[in-house]
Amino acid sequence: MKGIIHFIIVIGACQLSIAQPSTAYTISFENAVHHEAEISATFTNLKEEVVEFRMARTSPGRYALHEFVKNVYNVKATDGKGNILNTSRPDPYSWHVSGHDGTLNVSYTLFANHGDGTYAQIDETHAHLNIPPTFMYVPGLAADEIHVTFDVREDLNWKIATQLEKVSDDTYRAPNFQYFMDSPVEISDHDVRSFELDGQKINFVLHHNGSDEELDSYFGKVKRIVLQQKGIFGELPKFDYGEYSFLACYLPNVTGDAMEHRNSTVLTTTRSLANEGMSRNLGSVSHEFIHVWNVERIRPQSLEPFDFSAADMSGELWFAEGFTNYYSGLTRCRAGLIGKEDYLEGMTGTFNYVWNFPGRRFYNPIEMSYQAPFVDAAKAVDQHNRDNTFISYYSYGQMLGLALDLSLRELGLNLDDYMKLVWSRFGKTEKPYTIQDLQNTLNDYVGKDFGDWFFNNYIHKSEMPDFKRLFERVGVTLTQDANKVYFGAIVEKGIITSNPRIDSPAYIAGLEKGDKIIEAGKTIFNEFLDFNKIVSAAKPGYKLDVVFERFGLRKETIVIFKKDPAYTISLFEENGLDLTVKQEIARAEWLDSKE
C-alpha cells in the first residue's frame, strides 16, 4: 500500500562516525509481556532557547495521520546534569522545553501492540518496531547522525535485524533523521537466509513458527522473484550498506501488511508457510521488492521530503504503487510461481473493479492518488460512498500498467524498457520526478504522438483502452456473458451491506445499504435463503417485485435486471481457439522468464 524516504547520503556516511551523535536512544523491553518499552533519548548540540521534541504523525509509505503520540506516557525531561525541566504542550503531538544546558534527556514509556508496516508491537515473541511510532525526535536535529541501542531480551534469544548500520553489538546508526524514520527493526528469535547477487547481499529474515525446510523452499522462490525483477530494470540498485533485507513476521499475533523501505521491507501476515501460505505470501514479497526501484529511488517529487508532521499527498501513486502492482503478478508468472491461466484469472477481478465501477466518472488516476490520506489505513467513524467514488490507485495503476505494456508491444516495444529508461533518468540519479517527467520520458521512448495520446486519455482523463484488441494480440480473450445479470449491491442474509453501485438495478430501484429484503417475487425471505440465487436465475430485462424494510417501515419497489458488465479474461486455448505463431511469440515475450 505504500511515503518512503529518498535521501542522499553525504560523502563518508558509510564510514562509522567517530563524533558523538546529536541524538542517541536506548530502548529496553523488560515489560514486554504487557507490550511496553522503556525509551530514553539524549539530544545534544541544542542551540535554540526553546526546544521542541515530538512524536511523528505519519509513517513512510502511509499517507494518513496516525497520531502515534497516543501510546506514549511517563514523559520526563531533564538537562545534561539531571535537573528536571518544565515542559509545555503547544499541541497534542509535541512538547516545548526551555532552561536546558545544550543537552536534553527525555524518557518515556511506549505501549505497542499492533505488528504491521506502520505501527509497533512488543510482546514476548518479538519487538517489531517501525521507527515513527516508537521514537520521539527533535526536528532541529534532523540533519544530524542518530544512534540507537537496543537492550534485547537475551532470555528470549532475541536478535536484531534492520537496515540501520551496525556500530557495535547492539548499537546502530542512521546518517540522518529521514533515514532513521525509514528503518524498521525486527528483534526476535528469527531465522535468516541470504544470497549474493552482483556483489551485494539479499537477506530474508523470517520470524515464524514453521520449519527450516519450509523456509529453505520459500527462500528459493524469493530468489526467483528477485532475479526476474532485476531483469526488468537491468540491474540492482546500489544498496547503501551493500545489503537488502526482507523483514518477515508470519505469526498469529501480527496484522497482515507489507511496507517498503530503502534497503528493507516489512512483511507481516498471520498465514504460515504451510499449505497454501507459501504461494499466497509471495505476492507481498514480489510487490515490495519492486519498490527498491519504483518509489524508493524512482521517487515522486511530491513526496520530497516526506513530512512526518502532516498528511502526505501525491498524484503519482497510480505509477508508484499501481505499476508496482502490475509487475508483482507479472514477475511471479515469469518466474514460474504462478501459471499463465492463474495469472489471468487473478487479474480478472481487478480488471472488472477498475473498468466497471463508477469511480472513474469522478476522478482520474491522479485524483484517485490524491485520496491516499483518506484510504490508506486511515480511520474515520462516518459513512462514506467510496463504493461509487473511489477506485484504488493500486488497482487503477495496475490496469494502466497492463494497458501501456500491451499497447507498447503492438509497436514492437515494451513496458520493461520504458521502466529501464525511467530508472536511468530518475532512479539511478535519484532525481525526483513529476507526472510531466513520466510523460516526457514516454514521448522520448516511443514518440510524442503516442505518449501524449496515452497520458491525455488515460492519465489526465479516465477512458478505457481497447483491451479486446490488445489481449487478442497475445492470444487472450476478453468476453462478457450477455445472458448473465447483476444486482449492483452485496446482499448477505437478506441485508444490503454495500452502497448500491450507481446506475445498477439496485440503485435505480431506490434500494440502499441497510435495507432488509423481506420478499422477492413470490419468495418470502429469512436469513437462510440466498437472494443471490434469485439474481443468478434472472435474465436481462426481468422485473422483480421486492418488498423491503427500512427504518422499521415496509416499502416496495421493482428491480429491473441489466446485463452483467463483468468481463472474463482467459487464454485462447481455454476457449478452443487456435493460437497463431505470431500470438504465441508475443505471449512468450510478455509472460516468459526474463533471466
C-alpha positions as CSV (number, residue, x, y, z in Angstrom):
1,M,0.0,0.0,0.0
2,K,2.9,2.2,0.4
3,G,6.0,7.9,1.6
4,I,9.2,6.0,1.6
5,I,12.1,8.3,2.1
6,H,14.5,9.5,-0.5
7,F,17.7,10.9,0.8
8,I,21.3,11.5,-0.3
9,I,24.0,10.0,1.9
10,V,26.7,12.6,2.4
11,I,30.3,11.7,1.4
12,G,31.8,9.4,4.0
13,A,28.4,8.4,5.6
14,C,29.2,4.8,5.0
15,Q,32.1,5.0,7.4
16,L,31.4,4.9,11.1
17,S,31.2,8.3,12.6
18,I,33.6,8.9,15.5
19,A,31.8,12.0,16.6
20,Q,29.2,11.9,19.4
21,P,25.8,11.8,17.7
22,S,23.3,14.7,18.3
23,T,20.6,12.1,19.0
24,A,21.1,8.9,20.9
25,Y,18.4,6.4,22.1
26,T,18.3,3.4,24.3
27,I,15.2,1.1,24.3
28,S,14.6,-1.8,26.6
29,F,11.8,-4.4,26.9
30,E,11.6,-5.6,30.5
31,N,7.8,-5.4,30.5
32,A,7.3,-6.9,27.0
33,V,4.5,-9.2,28.4
34,H,2.4,-6.1,28.8
35,H,3.5,-4.6,25.5
36,E,5.7,-1.8,27.0
37,A,9.1,-0.5,26.1
38,E,11.2,2.0,28.2
39,I,12.9,4.6,26.0
40,S,15.5,7.2,26.8
41,A,16.7,9.8,24.4
42,T,19.6,12.2,24.7
43,F,19.6,15.3,22.4
44,T,22.8,17.4,22.3
45,N,24.2,20.4,20.5
46,L,20.9,22.3,21.1
47,K,21.2,25.9,20.1
48,E,17.7,27.2,20.5
49,E,16.4,28.5,23.8
50,V,13.1,26.8,23.4
51,V,13.4,23.2,22.1
52,E,10.6,21.2,20.6
53,F,10.5,17.4,20.9
54,R,7.7,15.4,19.4
55,M,6.2,12.2,18.0
56,A,5.6,11.7,14.3
57,R,2.1,11.7,12.9
58,T,2.7,9.7,9.8
59,S,5.0,6.8,8.7
60,P,6.9,6.1,5.4
61,G,4.6,4.6,2.8
62,R,1.5,5.6,4.7
63,Y,-0.2,8.9,3.9
64,A,-2.9,9.3,6.5
65,L,-2.4,10.7,10.0
66,H,-1.9,8.1,12.7
67,E,-1.2,10.1,15.9
68,F,1.4,7.9,17.4
69,V,1.7,10.1,20.5
70,K,-1.4,8.5,21.9
71,N,0.7,5.5,23.1
72,V,3.3,7.5,24.9
73,Y,3.3,8.2,28.6
74,N,5.5,8.8,31.7
75,V,7.3,11.5,29.8
76,K,10.1,13.2,31.7
77,A,12.7,15.8,30.6
78,T,16.0,16.8,32.3
79,D,19.1,18.7,31.3
80,G,22.6,17.3,30.9
81,K,23.1,17.4,34.7
82,G,19.9,15.6,35.5
83,N,17.9,18.7,36.5
84,I,14.2,18.4,35.9
85,L,12.9,20.8,33.1
86,N,9.5,22.2,32.9
87,T,7.6,21.3,29.7
88,S,4.6,22.8,27.9
89,R,2.3,21.2,25.3
90,P,1.5,23.6,22.4
91,D,-0.4,20.8,20.6
92,P,-1.2,17.1,21.1
93,Y,1.9,15.9,19.3
94,S,4.8,17.9,20.8
95,W,6.4,19.3,23.9
96,H,8.3,22.6,24.4
97,V,11.1,22.9,26.9
98,S,13.5,25.7,27.9
99,G,16.2,26.2,30.5
100,H,18.4,23.3,29.1
101,D,22.2,23.5,29.0
102,G,22.5,22.4,25.4
103,T,21.5,18.8,26.3
104,L,18.0,17.4,26.7
105,N,17.3,14.0,28.2
106,V,13.8,12.6,27.6
107,S,12.5,9.3,28.9
108,Y,9.1,7.8,28.3
109,T,7.1,4.5,28.2
110,L,5.7,3.3,24.9
111,F,2.7,0.9,24.6
112,A,2.9,-1.0,21.4
113,N,0.7,-3.9,20.2
114,H,0.0,-3.7,16.5
115,G,2.5,-5.6,14.4
116,D,2.3,-4.3,10.8
117,G,4.1,-2.0,8.4
118,T,3.2,1.2,10.2
119,Y,2.9,0.6,14.0
120,A,5.0,-1.2,16.6
121,Q,4.4,-4.4,18.6
122,I,6.1,-5.5,21.7
123,D,5.4,-8.8,23.4
124,E,7.3,-11.9,24.4
125,T,7.6,-13.1,20.8
126,H,9.3,-10.0,19.4
127,A,9.9,-6.3,19.4
128,H,8.6,-5.3,16.0
129,L,9.5,-1.7,15.6
130,N,8.6,0.8,13.0
131,I,10.5,3.9,13.9
132,P,7.9,6.7,13.7
133,P,5.5,5.2,16.3
134,T,8.5,4.4,18.6
135,F,10.9,7.2,18.9
136,M,10.4,10.9,19.8
137,Y,12.7,13.4,17.9
138,V,13.9,17.0,17.9
139,P,13.1,18.5,14.5
140,G,16.0,20.9,14.7
141,L,18.5,17.9,14.7
142,A,17.1,16.3,11.6
143,A,20.3,16.6,9.6
144,D,22.5,15.1,12.3
145,E,23.6,11.5,12.9
146,I,21.5,9.2,15.1
147,H,22.5,6.3,17.3
148,V,20.1,3.8,18.9
149,T,21.0,1.0,21.4
150,F,18.6,-2.0,21.7
151,D,18.7,-3.7,25.1
152,V,17.5,-7.0,23.8
153,R,16.0,-9.8,25.8
154,E,18.7,-12.4,25.8
155,D,16.4,-14.8,27.8
156,L,14.2,-14.9,24.7
157,N,17.1,-15.4,22.3
158,W,16.3,-12.1,20.6
159,K,18.5,-10.9,17.7
160,I,18.4,-7.6,15.7
161,A,17.6,-7.3,12.0
162,T,17.4,-3.8,10.4
163,Q,18.8,-1.7,7.5
164,L,20.5,0.6,10.1
165,E,24.3,0.4,10.1
166,K,25.8,-1.6,13.0
167,V,28.1,0.4,15.3
168,S,28.7,-2.2,18.0
169,D,26.9,-5.3,19.4
170,D,23.5,-3.7,20.0
171,T,24.0,-0.2,18.8
172,Y,23.1,1.0,15.3
173,R,23.3,4.3,13.4
174,A,21.5,6.4,10.8
175,P,23.1,9.2,8.9
176,N,20.1,11.5,9.5
177,F,16.5,11.7,10.6
178,Q,14.9,10.8,7.3
179,Y,16.9,7.5,7.0
180,F,16.2,6.7,10.7
181,M,12.5,7.1,10.3
182,D,12.6,4.8,7.2
183,S,14.4,2.0,9.0
184,P,12.2,-0.7,10.6
185,V,13.7,-3.1,13.1
186,E,12.7,-6.7,13.9
187,I,14.1,-8.0,17.2
188,S,13.2,-11.7,17.7
189,D,14.4,-15.3,17.6
190,H,14.3,-15.2,13.8
191,D,16.0,-17.2,11.1
192,V,18.0,-15.7,8.2
193,R,18.7,-16.9,4.6
194,S,21.0,-14.9,2.3
195,F,22.4,-15.0,-1.2
196,E,24.9,-12.8,-3.1
197,L,23.9,-11.1,-6.2
198,D,26.2,-8.7,-8.2
199,G,28.4,-8.1,-5.1
200,Q,25.5,-7.3,-2.8
201,K,23.7,-9.5,-0.2
202,I,20.0,-10.2,-0.2
203,N,18.7,-11.3,3.2
204,F,15.4,-13.0,4.1
205,V,14.7,-12.6,7.8
206,L,11.8,-14.7,8.9
207,H,10.2,-14.8,12.3
208,H,7.7,-17.7,12.2
209,N,6.7,-21.0,13.8
210,G,7.4,-23.2,10.8
211,S,10.3,-25.5,9.9
212,D,13.7,-24.8,8.3
213,E,12.6,-26.9,5.3
214,E,9.7,-24.6,4.7
215,L,12.0,-21.5,4.9
216,D,14.5,-23.1,2.6
217,S,11.8,-23.8,0.0
218,Y,10.3,-20.4,0.3
219,F,13.6,-18.7,0.1
220,G,14.3,-20.4,-3.2
221,K,11.1,-18.9,-4.6
222,V,12.0,-15.4,-3.2
223,K,15.3,-15.7,-5.2
224,R,13.4,-16.4,-8.4
225,I,11.4,-13.2,-7.9
226,V,14.4,-11.1,-7.2
227,L,16.1,-12.3,-10.4
228,Q,13.1,-11.7,-12.5
229,Q,12.7,-8.2,-11.2
230,K,16.4,-7.4,-11.7
231,G,15.7,-8.4,-15.3
232,I,13.1,-5.6,-15.7
233,F,15.5,-2.8,-14.7
234,G,18.7,-4.5,-15.9
235,E,20.5,-4.1,-12.6
236,L,20.0,-3.9,-8.8
237,P,20.1,-0.6,-7.1
238,K,23.2,0.1,-5.1
239,F,22.1,-0.6,-1.5
240,D,23.6,1.8,0.9
241,Y,25.5,-0.7,3.0
242,G,25.6,-3.4,0.4
243,E,22.6,-5.3,1.8
244,Y,18.9,-5.6,1.4
245,S,16.7,-7.3,4.0
246,F,13.2,-8.7,3.9
247,L,11.9,-8.5,7.5
248,A,9.1,-11.0,7.6
249,C,6.8,-11.9,10.6
250,Y,4.4,-14.7,9.7
251,L,2.8,-15.1,13.1
252,P,-0.7,-15.3,14.6
253,N,-0.3,-12.1,16.6
254,V,0.6,-9.7,13.8
255,T,-1.7,-7.9,11.4
256,G,-1.4,-8.5,7.6
257,D,0.5,-5.8,5.9
258,A,3.6,-5.0,3.8
259,M,5.7,-1.8,3.7
260,E,8.7,-0.9,1.5
261,H,11.8,0.9,2.7
262,R,15.0,2.0,1.1
263,N,17.1,-1.1,1.9
264,S,14.5,-3.3,3.5
265,T,10.8,-4.2,3.7
266,V,8.4,-5.3,6.4
267,L,6.2,-8.3,5.6
268,T,3.5,-9.3,8.2
269,T,0.8,-11.9,8.0
270,T,-1.0,-14.5,10.1
271,R,-0.5,-17.0,7.3
272,S,2.2,-19.6,7.9
273,L,4.2,-21.2,5.1
274,A,2.2,-24.4,5.5
275,N,-0.4,-25.5,3.0
276,E,-1.1,-22.7,0.5
277,G,0.5,-20.0,2.7
278,M,3.8,-20.2,0.8
279,S,2.4,-19.2,-2.6
280,R,-0.1,-16.7,-1.1
281,N,2.6,-14.9,0.8
282,L,4.8,-14.4,-2.2
283,G,2.5,-11.6,-3.6
284,S,3.7,-9.1,-1.0
285,V,7.3,-10.3,-1.4
286,S,7.1,-9.5,-5.1
287,H,5.3,-6.2,-4.7
288,E,7.7,-4.8,-2.1
289,F,10.9,-5.7,-3.8
290,I,9.9,-3.9,-7.0
291,H,9.7,-0.8,-4.7
292,V,13.5,-0.8,-4.3
293,W,13.5,0.7,-7.8
294,N,10.0,2.2,-8.1
295,V,9.2,4.6,-5.2
296,E,12.4,4.2,-3.2
297,R,14.7,5.6,-5.9
298,I,12.3,6.4,-8.7
299,R,10.6,8.8,-6.4
300,P,7.8,11.3,-6.8
301,Q,8.8,14.9,-6.3
302,S,5.5,15.3,-4.3
303,L,6.9,13.1,-1.5
304,E,10.2,15.0,-1.2
305,P,10.8,15.4,1.6
306,F,8.4,13.2,3.4
307,D,6.6,15.2,6.1
308,F,6.2,13.4,9.4
309,S,4.1,16.1,10.9
310,A,1.2,16.1,8.4
311,A,-0.6,14.0,5.8
312,D,1.4,13.5,2.7
313,M,-0.4,13.7,-0.7
314,S,0.9,12.5,-4.1
315,G,-0.7,12.4,-7.5
316,E,1.8,9.8,-8.7
317,L,0.6,6.8,-6.7
318,W,-1.1,5.2,-9.8
319,F,2.5,4.8,-11.1
320,A,4.4,4.4,-7.8
321,E,2.0,1.8,-6.4
322,G,-0.1,0.8,-9.4
323,F,2.8,-0.1,-11.9
324,T,4.5,-1.9,-9.0
325,N,1.3,-3.9,-8.5
326,Y,1.3,-4.8,-12.2
327,Y,4.8,-6.1,-12.0
328,S,4.1,-8.0,-8.8
329,G,1.9,-10.6,-10.5
330,L,3.7,-10.5,-13.9
331,T,7.1,-11.3,-12.3
332,R,5.7,-14.2,-10.4
333,C,4.3,-15.5,-13.7
334,R,7.6,-15.0,-15.4
335,A,9.3,-16.8,-12.5
336,G,7.0,-19.9,-13.0
337,L,5.5,-19.4,-9.5
338,I,2.0,-19.0,-10.9
339,G,0.8,-20.4,-14.2
340,K,-0.4,-18.2,-17.1
341,E,-4.0,-19.3,-16.6
342,D,-3.9,-18.5,-12.9
343,Y,-2.2,-15.1,-13.7
344,L,-5.0,-14.1,-16.0
345,E,-7.7,-15.4,-13.6
346,G,-6.2,-13.4,-10.8
347,M,-6.2,-10.3,-13.0
348,T,-9.9,-10.6,-13.8
349,G,-11.3,-9.3,-10.5
350,T,-9.0,-6.2,-10.6
351,F,-9.9,-5.6,-14.3
352,N,-13.6,-5.6,-13.5
353,Y,-13.2,-3.5,-10.4
354,V,-11.3,-0.8,-12.3
355,W,-13.3,-0.6,-15.6
356,N,-16.8,-1.4,-14.3
357,F,-17.1,0.6,-11.1
358,P,-18.4,4.2,-11.3
359,G,-15.4,5.9,-9.6
360,R,-13.8,6.8,-12.9
361,R,-16.5,9.3,-13.7
362,F,-15.5,11.3,-10.7
363,Y,-11.6,11.1,-10.6
364,N,-8.8,10.4,-13.0
365,P,-5.8,8.3,-11.8
366,I,-4.0,11.4,-10.5
367,E,-7.0,12.4,-8.5
368,M,-7.5,8.9,-7.2
369,S,-4.0,9.0,-5.9
370,Y,-4.9,12.2,-4.0
371,Q,-7.3,10.1,-1.9
372,A,-4.5,8.2,-0.2
373,P,-4.6,10.2,3.1
374,F,-8.3,9.2,3.4
375,V,-8.0,5.5,2.5
376,D,-4.5,4.2,3.3
377,A,-5.1,2.8,6.8
378,A,-7.0,6.0,7.7
379,K,-9.6,5.8,10.4
380,A,-13.0,7.5,10.5
381,V,-16.4,6.9,12.1
382,D,-18.6,8.4,9.5
383,Q,-20.0,6.5,6.5
384,H,-18.6,7.1,3.0
385,N,-19.5,6.5,-0.6
386,R,-16.3,5.0,-1.9
387,D,-18.1,2.1,-3.5
388,N,-19.2,4.7,-6.1
389,T,-16.5,7.3,-6.0
390,F,-13.1,5.6,-5.4
391,I,-11.0,3.1,-7.2
392,S,-7.8,2.1,-5.5
393,Y,-4.7,3.6,-7.2
394,Y,-3.1,0.2,-6.7
395,S,-5.7,-1.4,-8.9
396,Y,-6.2,1.5,-11.3
397,G,-2.4,1.9,-11.8
398,Q,-2.1,-1.9,-12.3
399,M,-4.6,-1.8,-15.2
400,L,-2.8,1.2,-16.7
401,G,0.5,-0.7,-16.5
402,L,-1.2,-3.6,-18.3
403,A,-2.6,-1.2,-20.9
404,L,0.6,0.6,-21.5
405,D,2.6,-2.7,-21.7
406,L,0.3,-4.3,-24.2
407,S,0.0,-1.1,-26.3
408,L,3.7,-0.7,-26.5
409,R,4.0,-4.4,-27.5
410,E,1.8,-3.6,-30.5
411,L,4.6,-1.3,-31.6
412,G,7.4,-3.8,-31.0
413,L,8.3,-2.1,-27.7
414,N,7.5,-3.0,-24.1
415,L,7.0,-1.6,-20.6
416,D,10.2,-3.1,-19.3
417,D,12.3,-0.9,-21.5
418,Y,10.3,2.1,-20.6
419,M,10.9,1.4,-16.9
420,K,14.6,1.0,-17.6
421,L,14.6,4.5,-19.1
422,V,12.7,5.9,-16.2
423,W,15.2,4.1,-13.9
424,S,18.2,5.6,-15.7
425,R,16.9,9.1,-15.6
426,F,15.3,9.3,-12.2
427,G,16.2,6.2,-10.2
428,K,20.0,5.9,-10.6
429,T,20.4,9.6,-10.4
430,E,17.8,9.9,-7.5
431,K,16.3,12.9,-9.1
432,P,12.6,13.1,-8.1
433,Y,10.1,13.0,-11.0
434,T,6.8,14.7,-11.8
435,I,4.0,13.4,-13.9
436,Q,5.2,15.5,-16.8
437,D,8.6,13.9,-16.5
438,L,6.9,10.4,-16.9
439,Q,5.1,11.7,-20.0
440,N,8.2,13.3,-21.5
441,T,10.1,10.0,-20.9
442,L,7.4,8.1,-22.7
443,N,7.5,10.6,-25.5
444,D,11.2,10.1,-25.8
445,Y,10.9,6.3,-25.8
446,V,8.0,5.8,-28.2
447,G,7.3,9.2,-29.8
448,K,5.3,12.3,-28.8
449,D,2.1,11.3,-30.6
450,F,1.7,8.0,-28.7
451,G,3.0,9.4,-25.4
452,D,0.7,12.4,-25.4
453,W,-2.2,10.3,-26.5
454,F,-1.8,7.8,-23.7
455,F,-1.4,10.4,-20.9
456,N,-4.2,12.7,-22.3
457,N,-6.7,9.9,-22.5
458,Y,-5.8,7.5,-19.6
459,I,-3.9,9.6,-17.0
460,H,-5.4,13.1,-17.3
461,K,-8.7,11.5,-18.3
462,S,-10.4,8.2,-17.3
463,E,-11.1,6.5,-20.6
464,M,-10.8,2.7,-21.0
465,P,-8.3,1.3,-23.6
466,D,-9.4,-1.2,-26.3
467,F,-8.4,-4.2,-24.2
468,K,-10.2,-6.7,-26.5
469,R,-7.7,-5.8,-29.3
470,L,-4.7,-5.6,-27.0
471,F,-5.4,-9.0,-25.5
472,E,-6.1,-10.7,-28.8
473,R,-2.5,-9.9,-30.0
474,V,-1.1,-12.1,-27.1
475,G,-3.7,-14.9,-27.5
476,V,-6.0,-13.8,-24.7
477,T,-9.8,-13.4,-25.0
478,L,-11.9,-10.8,-23.3
479,T,-15.6,-11.7,-23.2
480,Q,-18.9,-10.8,-21.5
481,D,-21.9,-13.1,-20.8
482,A,-24.9,-11.5,-22.5
483,N,-27.3,-13.7,-20.5
484,K,-25.9,-13.0,-17.1
485,V,-27.4,-10.3,-14.9
486,Y,-26.2,-8.4,-11.8
487,F,-27.9,-6.6,-8.9
488,G,-25.3,-4.0,-8.1
489,A,-25.1,-4.4,-4.3
490,I,-23.9,-7.0,-1.9
491,V,-26.7,-8.9,-0.1
492,E,-25.9,-11.0,3.0
493,K,-28.7,-12.9,4.7
494,G,-31.2,-10.6,3.1
495,I,-29.5,-7.4,4.2
496,I,-27.9,-5.0,1.7
497,T,-24.4,-4.5,3.1
498,S,-22.9,-2.1,0.5
499,N,-23.8,1.1,-1.2
500,P,-25.6,0.2,-4.4
501,R,-23.4,0.9,-7.5
502,I,-24.5,4.0,-9.4
503,D,-26.8,3.1,-12.4
504,S,-27.1,-0.5,-11.2
505,P,-30.5,-2.3,-10.9
506,A,-30.4,-1.9,-7.1
507,Y,-29.5,1.8,-7.4
508,I,-32.2,2.6,-9.9
509,A,-34.8,0.7,-7.8
510,G,-34.0,3.0,-4.9
511,L,-32.6,0.4,-2.6
512,E,-30.0,1.4,-0.1
513,K,-27.3,0.0,2.2
514,G,-29.0,-1.4,5.3
515,D,-32.3,-2.3,3.7
516,K,-33.7,-5.7,4.7
517,I,-35.3,-7.7,1.8
518,I,-38.5,-9.3,3.1
519,E,-40.0,-10.6,-0.2
520,A,-38.6,-11.1,-3.7
521,G,-41.2,-12.1,-6.3
522,K,-43.2,-14.9,-4.5
523,T,-40.4,-15.8,-2.1
524,I,-40.6,-14.7,1.5
525,F,-37.1,-14.3,2.9
526,N,-35.4,-15.4,6.0
527,E,-31.7,-15.4,6.9
528,F,-31.2,-18.9,5.4
529,L,-32.4,-18.0,1.9
530,D,-29.9,-16.6,-0.6
531,F,-31.1,-13.6,-2.6
532,N,-28.1,-14.1,-4.9
533,K,-29.7,-17.3,-6.2
534,I,-32.7,-15.4,-7.4
535,V,-30.4,-12.9,-9.2
536,S,-28.4,-15.7,-10.9
537,A,-31.6,-17.2,-12.3
538,A,-32.8,-14.0,-13.8
539,K,-32.3,-12.7,-17.4
540,P,-31.7,-9.2,-18.6
541,G,-34.9,-7.2,-18.6
542,Y,-36.6,-9.4,-15.9
543,K,-38.6,-7.4,-13.4
544,L,-38.6,-8.5,-9.8
545,D,-41.1,-7.2,-7.2
546,V,-39.2,-6.5,-4.0
547,V,-40.6,-5.8,-0.5
548,F,-38.0,-4.5,1.9
549,E,-37.8,-2.9,5.3
550,R,-36.1,0.5,6.0
551,F,-36.0,2.3,9.4
552,G,-38.7,-0.1,10.6
553,L,-41.1,0.7,7.7
554,R,-42.3,-1.7,5.0
555,K,-41.6,-0.5,1.4
556,E,-41.9,-1.9,-2.1
557,T,-40.0,-1.4,-5.4
558,I,-39.3,-3.1,-8.7
559,V,-35.8,-4.3,-9.7
560,I,-35.2,-4.4,-13.4
561,F,-32.2,-6.5,-14.1
562,K,-29.4,-5.5,-16.5
563,K,-26.7,-7.4,-18.3
564,D,-23.8,-8.1,-16.0
565,P,-20.9,-5.8,-17.3
566,A,-18.3,-8.2,-15.8
567,Y,-15.5,-9.5,-18.2
568,T,-13.8,-12.8,-18.3
569,I,-10.1,-13.0,-19.3
570,S,-8.7,-16.3,-20.5
571,L,-6.3,-17.9,-22.8
572,F,-7.3,-18.7,-26.4
573,E,-6.7,-22.4,-25.7
574,E,-9.2,-22.4,-22.8
575,N,-11.9,-21.3,-25.3
576,G,-11.0,-23.9,-28.0
577,L,-9.3,-21.2,-30.2
578,D,-6.1,-21.9,-32.1
579,L,-3.0,-19.8,-31.2
580,T,-1.1,-18.4,-34.2
581,V,2.7,-18.5,-34.2
582,K,2.7,-14.7,-34.0
583,Q,0.4,-14.7,-31.0
584,E,2.5,-17.5,-29.3
585,I,5.7,-15.4,-29.8
586,A,4.0,-12.2,-28.5
587,R,2.7,-14.0,-25.4
588,A,6.1,-15.5,-24.7
589,E,7.7,-12.1,-24.9
590,W,5.2,-10.8,-22.4
591,L,4.9,-13.7,-19.9
592,D,8.0,-15.8,-20.1
593,S,11.1,-15.6,-17.9
594,K,13.5,-12.6,-18.4
595,E,16.5,-14.1,-16.5
